[in-house]
Amino acid sequence: MYFGAAYYPEHWPRERWAEDARLMKEANINVVRLAEFAWAKLEPSEGNYDFSWLDEAIDVLSQQGIKVIMGTPTATPPKWLMDKHPEIYMKDKYGHIRGFGSRRHYCYNSPIYHEYTKRIVSKMAQRYGKNPNVIAWQIDNEFGCQDTGQCYCENCLLTFRKWLKSKYGSLDNLNRAWGTVFWSQIYNDWDEIILPYYTVCEGSDNRFHGHNPGLLLDFYRFSSDSIVRYQKLQIDVIREFASQPITHNFMGHFSEIDYFDLGKDLDFISWDNYPKNQWGIGDYPSIAMAHDLMRGIKNKNFWVMEEQSGPCGWSIMGNTPEPGQIRLWTYQAVAHGAEAIVYFRWRACLFGAEEYWYGILDHDGIPRRRYREVQQTGKELQAISDLLVGSNVVSQVALIKSYDNLWSHRFQPHSGGFDYNNLLMSYYKGLIDNNINVDVISIDQDLSKYKVVFMPAFNLVKDDVIQKTEEYVKNGGTLVVTFRSGTRNWDNSMRTDTLPGAFRELAGVEVEEFDPLIQGQEVKITGVIGEGKAIIWCDVLKCNGAEVLATYAERFYHGNPAVTVNKFGKGKVYYVGCGLDQDSMDRLVAVITEEAGVQPVLPWKIHGVEVVKKEKGGREYLIILNHNANSVVVDVGGSYIEILTGNKVNNVLKLEPYGVAVLI
C-alpha cells in the first residue's frame, strides 16, 4: 500500500531535502507527489527547460526508498506564457478576464494552450516515463476548482458552436430541442448561437437568470466535455512515452464536471479530502459518500491524493485535527476502498496563498503530535496492507447519481428548499445510519447485482434509462424513485405524459397535483414509518395498483398517499412523493431494505459510529470507526480478532474517542 505526502522540494533549500527524506522514511512514508505546480521552475522561459533540480529531488527520495507520483504542472501556466498569449485566460459570464495571480488561469478550449500543454507534458513524459522511481502520473490539479468549470471566452464560444453542430446536425434539430420558439429565440445561423452570458433577467440570485434550460444544460455538458477532452490530450501525450498509470485528483462532491465521464480515460481515481478547513466541516456521512462515489466512478478502488493532516485554509484556518482524527480519516478512506493515502502536505509553506495550510510538519519543520500520529498510522497500514489492497466493499445497495440531472435541478430547483445533492445525501445517510453499505454509481452501470437501487429525483429520462429500470425491476430488483422524477426529456424539455411521467407505470401511481413547500414548511405524515414530517415537496398521489405505505396527515391533501409500493414483474417499485426529515428517512430506508432482504452489517445504531463490511479472497472482515469525541461500546455479535492490536473481541468492543477497529 502506498502511504505518503505532497512534497514541494522547490520550496526548500537543497540541504533540507535529505533530512525531509529521512523523516519521511521514519514516518513510514513510501511515496510523494511532486511538481504539479512547478511549471515556472521546469521551464523558466520558453523552450528553456531545467529538470536538474527535480532529478536531484527524485534521487534524494529514492535513497530512502520513496517513490514519486509525477504531477503535470498545467494548473499554473507561468507568467511568461500568459504575457505572450493573454488570449489563454478565462472570461466570466460578465466578460471579465480572469487574470494572473492565483492558479487555474487558463481556458480548456484554447488551441494555443493545448500546444504549450503538449510541449511541457511531452518533455516530462520523455524524461520520467521510464524512471523506475516514478510510479504514477497525476494530470493537472483539481479541474474546475476556483469556479473554473465554465468559461465564457471566444475560444469557448467557437468550440461550443462546433460541439452543438456535431450533436444536433442541423439548426432545425437544435431549435426543436431547445424550444427556441419561446421568447423568439430561434437561431437561423450557427454563428448566432450564444453562451449563457449575464442577461437582464439575472438578479441577485443567479439561479433565476431566465436563460433557455436547453441551452444551459448543453453548455454545462459542453463545459464538462471540454475538461474531459483537455485531460485526454495530456493522457495521450504521456502514454506515448510512459507506461505508468495515470490519475487526476477529483474533489468528492464537486459537481461542475461529470466525474463519471472524467474517470473513463484514467487508470484509477484519486481525490482530495479535507474534513475540516476554512470553508467548513464535513460530517462523516458526507465524507463516506464521497469515498463511495470515487469508488463507484470506475467500480474499483481508489487513492486519496490529498488527505488533511493539519489545520488549513487560505486566509483563515479550520479546526486543528484532534488527536486520533488523522488516523480515523485515513481508516475511513481505507474502509471505503482507498489503496493509497497521500497527506497534504509534508510541511507548511513559508510563502504564497497557502501559508496557513498546515501539513504533517509546521513551518519550523520539527516533528510533533501530528507527525507521530501519521507515523503510527503508516506502521499499522504497512502491517495489514495485504488485507486492504484488492479488497472489496460488500454492498447490495446502489445509489444513483446523475450529473445531467444535478445540473437540470440546479437551473430550476422546483422549490426553495430543493437541492439534488442534499436529497442524495439524505438517502445515503438513511443507509449508513442503518449500517448498510452502498455503492454510489451512474445509471449507465450494471444494476442487476443490487437488491435495491435508490434513484432519487431522476427527472431527465431517455428511452434506454426507462428500459433499463423496467428490466431491473421485472427481474426481481427493488427500485426507489421519488418526487420530481421522470418529468423531463434528456434535452431538458418537459414531457407531456402524466406525472411521474416515465415512471408512472412502474410506480403504479399518478400525481394528481403537487405542493412545493416553502423552505421551513413541514407536513405531517403517518404510516409504516410511524409519525414523520414531509419537507420540500409533496406529491398528491392517486394509486393505480400501488399499495399505500404512508399518507399525509394535514393540509388540503390530508389522507392522500405520500409513499407507495408497486409490484412490477418479479420486483417492486417504491414511490416517495415527498422529502422527509432524516429520522423519517432512516425508518423508511430500514423498511425498504429489510423487505428486500438486505441485512445490515450490524443490527444496532450508535450515533457517530460507522461500520463497513469488506471482503478479500472470500474472507469477510469489518472496519468500525468511532467519529465521536467520546468512547463507545459496540456489540459486534460474535467473536473476532482485532488485527491492529491482536486482541480477541467477544461480542463487546470498546472504542476510544476517534478509535478504529479492524475485526476479522
C-alpha positions in Angstrom: 0.0 0.0 0.0 1.2 3.5 -0.8 1.4 5.9 2.1 2.8 9.4 1.5 2.6 13.2 1.3 2.6 16.0 -1.2 6.1 17.4 -1.3 7.5 20.6 -2.8 11.3 20.5 -2.8 11.4 23.7 -4.9 10.1 25.5 -1.8 13.0 24.4 0.4 16.8 24.7 0.4 18.5 21.6 -1.2 20.4 21.0 2.1 17.0 20.2 3.7 15.9 17.6 1.2 17.9 14.7 2.7 16.5 15.5 6.1 13.0 15.5 4.8 13.5 12.2 3.1 14.9 10.7 6.3 12.0 11.9 8.4 9.5 10.6 5.8 11.2 7.2 5.9 10.9 7.2 9.7 7.2 8.1 9.3 6.7 5.0 7.1 6.1 7.2 4.0 6.9 5.4 0.8 5.6 7.8 -1.9 5.4 11.6 -2.5 3.6 13.7 -5.1 5.9 16.2 -6.9 5.9 19.0 -9.4 2.1 19.7 -10.1 2.6 23.5 -9.7 6.2 23.7 -10.8 6.0 24.8 -14.5 7.9 28.1 -13.9 10.8 26.1 -12.4 10.8 23.4 -15.1 10.6 25.9 -17.9 11.8 29.3 -16.6 11.4 30.8 -20.1 10.0 29.5 -23.3 11.9 26.5 -24.6 14.5 26.6 -21.8 13.9 23.5 -19.6 15.6 22.8 -16.3 14.9 19.3 -14.8 18.1 19.1 -12.8 16.5 20.1 -9.5 13.7 17.6 -10.0 16.1 14.8 -11.0 18.1 15.5 -7.8 15.0 15.5 -5.6 13.8 12.2 -7.0 17.3 10.8 -6.4 17.4 12.0 -2.8 14.0 10.5 -2.1 14.9 7.2 -3.8 17.8 6.7 -1.5 15.2 6.3 1.3 13.1 4.0 -0.8 10.5 6.7 -1.6 8.7 6.6 -4.9 7.1 9.5 -6.8 3.8 10.5 -8.3 4.6 13.0 -11.0 2.2 15.9 -11.5 1.8 17.7 -14.8 2.1 21.4 -14.0 -0.6 22.7 -16.2 -2.8 24.1 -13.4 -0.3 27.0 -13.2 0.8 28.3 -16.6 3.8 30.7 -16.0 3.8 34.5 -16.4 5.9 34.5 -19.5 3.4 32.3 -21.2 0.4 34.4 -20.2 2.1 37.6 -21.2 2.8 36.3 -24.6 -0.6 34.8 -25.1 -3.2 36.6 -22.9 -6.0 35.0 -25.1 -5.4 31.9 -22.9 -7.1 33.5 -19.9 -10.6 32.5 -19.0 -13.5 35.0 -19.1 -16.5 35.1 -16.8 -20.1 35.5 -17.9 -19.8 39.3 -17.4 -17.0 39.4 -20.0 -14.3 40.0 -17.4 -10.9 38.4 -17.9 -9.9 36.1 -15.1 -6.2 37.1 -14.9 -2.9 36.1 -13.4 -2.2 35.9 -9.6 -3.7 32.6 -8.5 -4.0 29.3 -10.3 -6.2 27.6 -13.0 -6.0 30.8 -15.1 -6.5 29.1 -18.5 -9.3 28.2 -20.9 -9.6 24.4 -21.5 -10.5 25.2 -25.2 -7.6 27.4 -26.0 -5.8 25.9 -29.0 -2.6 27.8 -28.1 -2.7 26.5 -24.6 -3.2 23.0 -25.9 0.1 23.3 -27.8 2.0 24.6 -24.8 0.5 21.8 -22.7 1.7 19.2 -25.2 5.2 20.6 -25.1 5.7 20.6 -21.3 3.9 17.3 -20.8 5.8 15.5 -23.5 9.1 16.8 -22.1 8.3 15.4 -18.7 6.9 12.1 -20.1 10.1 11.6 -22.1 12.3 12.3 -19.1 10.4 10.3 -16.5 8.3 7.8 -18.4 10.8 5.0 -17.8 12.1 6.2 -14.5 11.6 3.3 -12.0 11.2 5.7 -9.1 8.1 7.3 -10.8 5.1 5.0 -10.2 2.2 7.1 -11.4 1.1 10.4 -13.1 -1.4 13.0 -11.9 -2.9 15.1 -14.7 -3.1 18.8 -13.8 -4.7 19.6 -10.4 -8.3 19.7 -9.3 -10.1 20.5 -12.6 -12.8 23.1 -12.1 -11.5 24.3 -8.7 -11.9 28.1 -8.0 -15.1 28.2 -10.1 -13.3 27.3 -13.4 -15.8 24.7 -14.6 -17.2 27.1 -17.1 -15.5 29.7 -19.3 -17.2 32.3 -21.5 -14.3 33.4 -23.8 -14.2 33.5 -27.6 -12.5 30.1 -27.7 -15.4 28.5 -25.8 -18.0 30.3 -27.9 -16.5 28.9 -31.2 -15.9 25.5 -29.8 -19.4 25.4 -28.3 -21.0 26.1 -31.7 -18.9 23.2 -33.2 -20.0 20.9 -30.4 -23.6 21.8 -30.9 -23.4 21.3 -34.7 -21.8 17.8 -34.1 -24.6 16.9 -31.6 -27.6 18.2 -33.5 -26.6 18.1 -37.1 -29.0 20.9 -38.1 -30.4 24.1 -36.7 -33.9 22.7 -37.0 -33.0 19.9 -34.6 -31.4 22.4 -32.2 -34.3 24.8 -32.3 -36.7 22.0 -31.7 -34.7 20.5 -28.8 -34.3 23.9 -27.1 -37.8 25.1 -27.9 -36.4 28.4 -29.2 -39.8 29.5 -30.4 -40.3 30.6 -26.9 -39.4 34.3 -26.4 -38.5 34.5 -30.1 -35.1 32.8 -29.6 -35.0 30.9 -32.9 -31.4 30.6 -34.4 -31.0 30.9 -38.1 -27.3 30.5 -38.3 -24.8 28.6 -36.2 -22.9 31.9 -35.7 -25.9 33.4 -33.9 -25.7 30.9 -31.0 -24.6 32.4 -27.7 -23.1 31.3 -24.4 -25.3 31.8 -21.4 -23.9 35.2 -20.5 -25.3 37.7 -18.0 -28.8 38.8 -19.0 -31.4 41.3 -18.0 -33.3 38.6 -16.1 -30.5 37.7 -13.8 -30.8 39.3 -10.3 -29.0 38.8 -7.1 -29.9 35.1 -7.1 -28.3 33.7 -10.3 -30.5 30.6 -10.3 -33.2 32.8 -11.7 -31.5 34.0 -14.8 -34.1 33.4 -17.4 -31.8 31.6 -19.9 -33.2 28.7 -22.0 -33.0 25.5 -20.0 -31.9 23.5 -23.0 -29.0 26.0 -23.7 -28.0 25.9 -20.1 -27.8 22.1 -19.9 -25.9 21.8 -23.1 -23.5 24.4 -22.0 -22.8 22.5 -18.8 -22.4 19.3 -20.7 -20.1 21.0 -23.2 -18.0 22.5 -20.4 -17.6 19.1 -18.8 -16.7 17.6 -22.1 -14.1 20.3 -22.7 -12.4 19.3 -19.5 -12.6 15.7 -20.3 -11.0 16.4 -23.7 -8.3 18.5 -22.2 -7.4 15.7 -19.8 -7.4 13.2 -22.7 -4.9 15.4 -24.6 -2.5 15.1 -21.7 -3.2 11.3 -21.2 -2.4 10.7 -24.9 0.9 12.5 -24.7 2.0 10.7 -21.5 1.1 7.3 -22.9 3.2 7.9 -26.0 6.3 7.9 -23.8 5.4 6.4 -20.4 3.8 3.2 -19.1 2.9 4.3 -15.5 -0.8 4.5 -14.6 -2.5 7.9 -14.8 -4.9 9.6 -12.5 -6.4 13.0 -11.6 -7.3 14.3 -8.2 -11.0 14.7 -8.0 -12.9 16.7 -5.4 -15.5 14.5 -3.9 -19.0 16.1 -4.2 -17.8 18.8 -6.6 -20.4 19.0 -9.3 -19.2 21.2 -12.2 -17.8 18.2 -14.1 -19.4 14.8 -14.9 -17.0 12.7 -12.9 -18.2 9.5 -14.5 -17.1 10.9 -17.8 -13.8 12.3 -16.4 -12.9 8.9 -15.0 -13.3 6.9 -18.2 -9.8 7.6 -19.6 -8.0 7.3 -16.3 -6.3 4.2 -14.9 -7.6 4.9 -11.4 -9.4 7.6 -9.5 -7.9 9.7 -6.7 -9.4 12.6 -4.8 -8.7 15.3 -2.2 -10.3 15.0 1.2 -10.4 17.9 3.7 -12.9 17.2 6.6 -12.1 20.4 8.4 -11.0 23.5 6.5 -11.6 27.3 6.2 -14.8 26.7 4.3 -16.5 24.3 6.8 -16.6 20.9 8.4 -17.7 17.8 6.6 -19.6 15.3 8.6 -18.6 11.7 8.4 -21.6 10.6 6.2 -20.8 13.2 3.6 -17.1 12.1 3.5 -18.2 8.4 3.4 -20.5 9.2 0.4 -17.6 11.0 -1.4 -15.4 7.9 -0.9 -18.1 5.7 -2.2 -18.7 7.9 -5.2 -15.0 7.9 -6.0 -15.1 4.0 -5.8 -18.2 4.0 -7.9 -16.8 6.0 -10.8 -14.9 3.1 -12.2 -16.2 0.4 -9.8 -12.7 -0.1 -8.4 -10.6 1.0 -5.5 -9.1 4.5 -5.5 -6.4 6.7 -4.0 -6.7 9.7 -1.7 -4.2 12.1 -3.3 -4.6 14.8 -0.6 -5.7 13.9 2.9 -5.8 16.6 5.5 -3.0 16.5 8.1 -3.2 19.8 9.9 -5.3 23.0 10.3 -5.9 24.5 6.9 -7.2 27.5 5.0 -6.0 30.3 2.7 -7.0 33.4 4.8 -8.2 31.7 8.0 -7.9 28.2 9.2 -10.4 25.5 10.1 -10.1 23.4 13.2 -7.0 21.5 14.0 -7.4 17.7 13.7 -7.9 16.4 17.2 -5.7 13.6 18.5 -6.7 10.4 16.6 -8.7 12.2 13.8 -5.9 12.0 11.1 -5.7 8.3 11.8 -9.6 8.0 11.8 -9.9 9.8 8.5 -7.3 7.6 7.0 -9.0 4.4 8.1 -12.4 5.7 6.9 -10.8 6.2 3.4 -9.3 2.7 3.6 -12.6 1.2 4.7 -14.4 2.6 1.6 -11.7 1.4 -0.8 -8.6 3.7 -0.7 -5.4 1.8 -1.6 -3.1 4.8 -1.2 -3.1 7.8 1.2 -1.1 10.9 0.4 -1.3 13.6 3.0 -1.4 17.3 2.2 1.1 18.5 2.8 4.5 17.4 4.1 5.4 20.8 5.6 3.6 24.1 5.8 4.8 26.6 3.3 6.6 29.9 4.2 5.1 32.0 1.4 2.2 32.2 -1.1 -1.5 31.8 -0.8 -1.3 28.6 1.3 0.9 29.8 4.2 -1.9 28.8 6.5 -2.3 25.3 5.0 -0.5 23.3 7.7 0.7 19.8 7.0 2.4 16.9 8.8 5.1 19.4 9.9 4.7 23.0 10.9 6.7 25.9 9.3 9.7 25.1 11.5 9.9 21.5 10.2 10.0 19.9 13.6 8.1 16.6 14.1 5.3 16.8 16.7 2.0 15.1 17.5 0.6 15.0 14.0 3.8 13.5 12.7 3.7 10.8 15.3 0.1 10.0 14.5 0.9 9.7 10.8 3.9 7.6 11.7 1.8 5.2 13.8 -0.9 5.0 11.1 1.7 4.2 8.5 3.1 1.4 10.6 -0.3 -0.1 11.1 -1.3 0.1 7.4 2.0 -1.4 6.4 1.3 -4.4 8.6 -2.2 -5.1 7.2 -1.6 -3.9 3.6 -2.2 -7.3 2.1 -5.7 -7.4 3.6 -6.6 -4.0 2.2 -5.2 -3.8 -1.3 -7.5 -5.6 -3.7 -10.3 -5.8 -1.1 -14.0 -5.1 -1.9 -16.8 -3.3 0.0 -19.6 -5.8 0.4 -22.7 -3.9 -0.9 -26.2 -5.0 -2.0 -27.5 -1.5 -2.5 -26.8 1.3 -5.0 -27.5 5.0 -5.0 -27.7 6.6 -8.5 -26.1 10.0 -9.1 -26.6 11.8 -12.4 -24.7 15.0 -13.2 -27.1 15.8 -16.0 -30.0 15.7 -13.5 -28.0 17.6 -11.0 -27.4 20.5 -13.5 -31.0 20.5 -14.6 -32.2 20.7 -11.0 -29.7 23.5 -10.3 -31.1 25.7 -13.1 -34.7 25.2 -12.0 -34.8 23.8 -8.4 -38.6 23.3 -8.2 -38.9 24.8 -4.7 -36.8 27.0 -2.5 -35.6 24.1 -0.3 -34.7 21.6 -3.0 -31.1 20.6 -3.6 -30.4 17.4 -5.6 -27.1 16.7 -3.7 -28.8 17.2 -0.4 -31.6 14.8 -1.4 -29.0 12.1 -2.4 -27.2 12.8 0.9 -30.5 12.2 2.9 -30.9 8.8 1.3 -27.2 7.9 1.8 -27.5 8.9 5.5 -30.5 6.7 5.8 -28.5 3.8 4.5 -25.3 4.2 6.6 -27.4 5.1 9.7 -28.8 1.6 9.3 -25.3 0.1 8.8 -25.9 -0.7 5.2 -23.0 -0.4 2.8 -23.8 1.4 -0.5 -22.2 1.9 -3.9 -22.7 5.4 -5.5 -22.9 4.8 -9.2 -24.2 6.2 -12.5 -27.3 4.9 -14.3 -25.0 3.5 -17.0 -23.6 0.9 -14.7 -24.8 -2.7 -14.1 -27.9 -2.7 -11.7 -28.5 -6.4 -11.7 -26.1 -7.2 -8.9 -28.0 -5.0 -6.4 -31.1 -5.9 -4.3 -32.1 -2.3 -4.0 -31.4 0.7 -6.3 -32.2 4.2 -5.0 -32.8 6.7 -7.8 -34.0 10.0 -6.2 -35.3 12.9 -8.4 -34.2 11.3 -11.7 -36.0 14.0 -13.6 -34.3 13.8 -17.1 -35.1 10.5 -18.8 -34.5 8.8 -22.2 -35.6 5.5 -23.7 -32.6 3.4 -22.6 -33.0 4.6 -18.9 -36.7 3.7 -18.9 -35.9 0.3 -20.5 -33.1 -0.4 -18.1 -35.1 0.4 -14.9 -38.0 -1.7 -16.2 -35.8 -4.7 -16.9 -34.2 -4.4 -13.5 -37.5 -4.4 -11.7 -39.0 -7.1 -13.9 -36.1 -9.4 -13.0 -36.7 -9.0 -9.3 -35.0 -5.8 -8.3 -36.3 -3.2 -5.9 -36.3 0.4 -7.3 -36.9 3.5 -5.2 -38.0 6.7 -7.1 -39.1 10.0 -5.7 -40.9 13.2 -6.4 -39.5 15.2 -9.4 -38.7 12.0 -11.3 -39.4 11.2 -15.0 -40.9 14.6 -15.9 -38.4 15.8 -18.4 -36.8 14.6 -21.6 -33.0 14.3 -21.9 -32.8 17.7 -23.6 -34.3 19.4 -20.5 -37.8 19.9 -22.1 -40.9 18.9 -20.3 -42.7 15.6 -21.1 -46.4 15.5 -21.8 -47.3 12.2 -20.0 -48.9 12.3 -16.6 -46.6 12.6 -13.7 -44.4 10.8 -12.7 -44.0 10.6 -16.4 -41.7 7.9 -17.5 -42.0 6.1 -14.1 -45.9 6.2 -13.9 -46.4 2.6 -15.0 -43.5 1.3 -13.0 -44.6 3.0 -9.8 -48.3 2.4 -10.3 -49.3 5.9 -9.3 -50.3 9.2 -10.8 -49.5 12.7 -9.5 -52.9 14.5 -9.4 -51.3 17.7 -8.2 -48.4 18.8 -6.0 -47.4 21.3 -3.3 -44.0 22.9 -3.5 -43.3 23.7 0.2 -41.7 27.0 1.1 -38.4 26.4 2.9 -39.1 25.6 6.5 -42.6 24.3 6.0 -43.4 20.8 7.2 -46.4 18.5 6.6 -47.2 15.6 9.0 -47.3 12.1 7.5 -48.1 8.8 9.1 -47.8 5.1 8.0 -45.2 2.3 8.1 -42.6 4.8 9.3 -44.8 5.9 12.2 -45.2 9.6 12.6 -43.0 11.7 10.4 -42.6 15.0 8.5 -42.7 15.8 4.8 -40.5 18.6 3.7 -39.5 20.4 0.5 -42.2 18.9 -1.8 -45.5 17.0 -1.6 -46.9 15.0 -4.5 -50.6 14.3 -4.2 -50.9 10.8 -5.5 -53.6 8.5 -7.0 -52.8 4.8 -6.8 -53.2 2.7 -10.0 -52.3 -0.6 -8.4 -49.8 0.6 -5.9 -50.1 -0.1 -2.2 -50.2 2.9 0.2 -47.4 2.9 2.9 -47.8 6.4 4.3 -50.3 9.2 4.0 -50.4 13.0 4.6 -51.9 14.0 7.9 -52.7 17.6 7.2 -53.2 20.3 4.6 -55.7 20.1 1.8 -54.3 16.6 0.8 -54.9 15.1 4.2 -55.3 11.3 3.9 -53.8 11.2 0.4 -50.9 8.8 -0.3 -47.4 10.1 0.3 -45.4 6.9 0.0 -46.4 3.8 -2.1 -45.1 0.4 -3.3 -46.0 -1.3 -6.5 -45.3 -4.9 -7.7 -43.9 -5.0 -11.2 -42.8 -8.2 -12.7 -40.8 -10.1 -10.1 -39.7 -6.8 -8.3 -41.1 -3.8 -6.6 -41.1 0.0 -7.1 -41.3 2.4 -4.1 -42.5 5.9 -4.9 -41.6 8.5 -2.3 -43.8 11.5 -3.1 -42.2 13.9 -0.6 -39.0 14.9 1.0 -38.5 13.5 4.5 -36.9 14.6 7.7 -33.8 12.5 8.5 -35.4 10.4 11.2 -38.3 9.5 8.9 -35.9 8.8 6.1 -33.9 6.4 8.3 -37.1 4.5 9.2 -38.2 4.3 5.6 -34.9 3.1 4.4 -35.0 0.4 7.1 -38.4 -0.8 5.9 -37.4 -0.9 2.2 -34.1 -2.7 2.7 -35.5 -5.2 5.2 -38.3 -6.1 2.8 -35.7 -6.6 0.0 -33.7 -8.9 2.1 -30.7 -6.6 2.7 -29.1 -7.3 6.0 -27.4 -4.5 7.9 -23.7 -5.1 8.6 -24.5 -5.0 12.4 -28.1 -4.6 13.8 -27.5 -1.7 16.1 -27.4 2.0 15.6 -24.9 4.1 17.5 -24.7 7.8 16.7 -21.4 8.6 15.2 -20.2 5.0 14.7 -19.7 3.8 11.2 -19.2 0.2 10.2 -18.1 -1.2 6.8 -18.0 -4.8 5.7 -15.2 -5.7 3.4 -14.1 -8.9 1.6 -10.9 -10.2 0.1 -10.5 -13.7 -1.4 -13.8 -14.8 0.1 -12.8 -13.7 3.6 -15.0 -11.0 5.1 -14.0 -8.6 7.8 -15.3 -5.4 9.5 -13.8 -1.9 9.9 -15.5 0.0 12.7 -15.0 3.8 13.1 -15.9 5.9 16.0 -16.4 9.5 14.9 -17.3 10.6 18.4 -15.1 12.6 20.8 -16.2 10.1 23.5 -15.7 6.4 24.0 -18.3 4.0 22.8 -19.1 0.3 23.5 -20.2 -1.7 20.4 -22.0 -5.1 20.4 -20.3 -6.9 17.4 -22.4 -10.0 17.9 -19.7 -12.6 17.8 -16.0 -13.4 18.3 -13.3 -11.7 16.3 -9.6 -10.8 16.3 -8.9 -7.1 16.3 -5.9 -7.2 14.0 -4.4 -3.8 14.8 -3.8 -4.9 18.4 -4.1 -8.7 18.2 -6.7 -8.6 20.9 -9.6 -11.1 21.0 -13.1 -9.5 20.9 -16.0 -11.5 22.3 -19.3 -9.6 21.4 -18.2 -6.4 23.1 -15.8 -3.9 21.6 -14.8 -0.7 23.3 -13.6 2.2 21.0 -11.8 5.2 22.3 -12.6 8.7 21.1 -11.9 8.6 17.3 -11.0 5.0 17.7 -10.7 2.4 14.9 -11.0 -1.4 14.9 -10.4 -3.9 12.2 -12.2 -7.2 13.1 -11.5 -10.5 11.3 
